[in-house]
Amino acid sequence: MANVVGQLETSQNPYGKLLEGGLVSFLNNLVALIITLAGIFTLINFIIAGYQYMSASGDPQRLAAAGNKILQSIIGLVVIAAAFIIAGLVGFVLYGDAASLLSPTLFKLK
């Protein structure tokens, strides 16, 4: 009766050991999640601003508020894209590989 559910095995940590790049993989996934959430937030802002623009009924203040929201969303996307471009350029200049800062690796102890 002790083996009713069978043999249970412990699951492996998907990020591996810390010195084998586990922390870096975790941070890369975290940054990718944040960027994805920023893109979704920008899309929602565009939809809301478009609705505000359509429902402004010619009111100059409401039209300006909707236009400002669209402009701020575009500026946010440009800042995110510029961060990737700058990281690629700095990685290329310092390490000869544009992806070196975008997908870093930790040192390995021998």
Buried (B, 14 or more C-beta within 10 A) or exposed (E): EEEEEEEEEEEEEEBBEEEEBBBBBBEBEEEEEEEEEBEEEBEEBBEBBEEBBEEBEEEEEBBEBBBEBBEEBEEBBEEBEEEEEEBBEEBBEEEEEBEBBEEBEEEEEE
